[in-house]
Amino acid sequence: MSSRLLVLSNGHGEDLIAQRVLQALRQRRPDLIVRVLPLVGLGEAFAADEAAGHLQRLGPQLQLPSGGFSNQSLRGLARDLAAGLPLLSWRQLRLVRVWARQGDPVLAVGDLLPLLLAWSSGGRFGFIGTPKSDCTWASSGPPGWRPSPLADAYHRCKGSEWDPWEWAVMGSRRCRLVAVRDRLTARGLRRHGVAALAPGNPMMDGFPHAPLPAWLQSQRRLILLAGSRLPESLANARRLLGCLALGQPPDPAVVLVASGSAPSAAAWAQLLKSGGFTPMPLSAEAAAIGASASWGRGRWQLLLGQHSFSRWASWAELGLATAGTATEQLAGLGVPSLSLPGPGPQFKAGFARRQSRLLGGAVQPCQSPEHLVRRLQELLEDPHERARRAAWGRRRMGPAGGSARLAALVEQRLLG
């Protein structure tokens, strides 16, 4: 049985999924030596576990200008290439090969890039495929948005959203585990000879069952997710705050602004001031739930809280979101969302349309700030429509428990 494991992940959402699986794996194998290699960014999701001595991050690392979304535009690819992407990838490949020559396995989390690196190691590897789901092309697009008949026809011809070169790598004899996010996707891959499994979605693990505070029960509750990739998240936050300025709710409403380490509290303060919001005294009740600042404009009250998403998410009635993984988690918790695509590099119109299809309509992309404000008012006044969209999100994301089942498979198939 192997005593060491190298984990590759290529993005913030993938880092979070890998972290969940590793935490569950540590319960089974506390003696396991774990090294993680973040392929995109600095792997900040692993910082706490590294500080506790549970794992070690390896280099080389580089904060890419595109935030890891160079596949969405030639401009983003050009900027990443100029920033040193080819040299970064070559150094990462050399590290992975050195690791595999010592006889230790590699676990890839993400899409084609970590999968190819794991395969190129020459050793045994496993793969957790996070971004692709056959639910995307099997679902109709959001109303009012341009359809994608050519792309849908292409996926139907393949019978899977994964591509033939990806099937070939997954089908390698050295690949001991392929896990995907849902049964429909696993069934599509099995038709192409890939022994894919769908043990559950790790994204839905790690949420505490915190009851809704009594002082929030009488107020309308939104959660605002601007994303974590700078500088895009700042522009997205400015646009979402601008939507709130366009209209006032019929009743007092609290907007829970849950952010990570970025944007910073100072950046949020600057955005809120420029958006016409004014600072308010922070109540003891708000401070007790982790809020660090309170701002107001008319009937809107905004509470800022860093690293409060897991605690606050299930309290919201609706989300205003331009995030990736966090929006999917919100849908899985039964909170429908409205999104507002921007110039990118991540949250562009194509990404938002695909996300809506992936989640079965639990998130609805809006074509303008005015459209978002109109839909927000409609959904706040229609609890039946909110409940219908909430059910769609829960169904697409699945229940909690996926991390523990994945950890058992990793131990059995990759470490054994």
Salt bridges, closest charged atoms under 4 A:
ASP31 OD1 - ARG29 NE 3.20
ASP49 OD1 - ARG26 NH2 3.90
GLU50 OE1 - ARG57 NE 2.79
ASP104 OD2 - ARG4 NE 2.83
ASP152 OD1 - ARG357 NH1 3.11
GLU161 OE2 - ARG354 NH2 2.92
ASP163 OD2 - LYS132 NZ 3.46
ASP163 OD1 - LYS158 NZ 2.55
GLU166 OE1 - LYS132 NZ 3.00
GLU317 OE2 - ARG220 NH2 3.07
GLU317 OE2 - ARG386 NH2 3.53
GLU328 OE1 - ARG181 NH2 2.65
GLU378 OE1 - ARG375 NH1 2.45
GLU385 OE1 - ARG388 NH2 2.96
GLU385 OE2 - ARG389 NE 2.89
GLU411 OE1 - ARG28 NE 2.71
